[in-house]
Amino acid sequence: MKKTMTFILIILAAVFVTLSVKRARDKEQAAESYKELKAEMFTEAETLPETTVDDAEETEAITLSSDERAMVDGVKRLQKDNEDVQGYIMILDSDIKKEELCGSAIRDEGVVLQYPVYQRRGNDQEALDYYLHHNGKGEPESYPGCIFGDGAIDDKGNYLFDFDSKGNHVIAGHNMSVNRNKKENWMFGGLRFYEDADYLKEHKNLVLVTDKTVKYFTIICYYDGKADDDYYNLHPEAPESLSKFLSDKTGTRIETDDAVTLVACDDDTTNDIGRRYVIAISIK
């Protein structure tokens, strides 16, 4: 009996070690992949002049700085490799000037988070959850998955996730660390630090880049909630409803027609209930 138990424990230990090694290898490969995506995103950032973008679908031209133009073109390059790229998200720890965004992102100076945001188009849960377990190349069972748009189907089955529209944009990502070492937190593992009010004040600037423009937000709120929290599913049809919802939720008067909700799991791995939420509103 003792020999059998010892044998079982040895097998279990071997399986644990094998899975740990694979997980570490997958994490390293994913980290390298995101470095490559960042390089592709900003490959022409320092050579493009200031220009004006005329979108065929818009009636007015949107003037962008040279850095903003370079980032918009960077998203377009990423979309050539994968049409599911919806944009690029950045969180800054300082008031970086618009004309210095690219250089700061390339050098990781003042930029504490930057990733492409993916969303597979389709009006079903399988499409919404695709990048939970796939990487940017579409490879399945990818350990970190991707940063992805979520909560993007209304009650009529219409696709709602669109950075260029106004409303509440829900962006989800894995909590890739369970320790409090800032260097070890990646993907959305760093959302934990927004529990600290001082950290929020120092890391409140959020940037979304699309294939058309660049949008700026300020982070105003962090809270712990559940996976089915109403923030997670809110897609208000009118600016007034979004402002009222955020005002009621935070206890502070807020007027906005555009917001971002960042979502990640909490550290309790025994269930899939708890979530961390970080809320940002548009800067006019």
Sequence and secondary structure as in RCSB ss.txt:
>XXXX:A:sequence
MKKTMTFILIILAAVFVTLSVKRARDKEQAAESYKELKAEMFTEAETLPETTVDDAEETEAITLSSDERAMVDGV
KRLQKDNEDVQGYIMILDSDIKKEELCGSAIRDEGVVLQYPVYQRRGNDQEALDYYLHHNGKGEPESYPGCIFGD
GAIDDKGNYLFDFDSKGNHVIAGHNMSVNRNKKENWMFGGLRFYEDADYLKEHKNLVLVTDKTVKYFTIICYYDG
KADDDYYNLHPEAPESLSKFLSDKTGTRIETDDAVTLVACDDDTTNDIGRRYVIAISIK
>XXXX:A:secstr
 HHHHHHHHHHHHHHHHHHHHHHHHHHHHHHHHHHHHHHHHTTTTTT   EEE  TT SS EEE HHHHHHHHHH
HHHHHH TTEEEEEEEESS   GGGHHHHHHHTSSEEEEEEEE    SSHHHHHGGGSB TT  BS SS   EEE
S B TT  B   TTS EEEEEE  B  SS  GGG  BTGGGGGGGSHHHHHHS EEEEE SS EEEEEEEEEEEE
ETT HHHH   SSHHHHHHHHHHHHTS    SEEEEEEEE S TT S EEEEEEEEE  
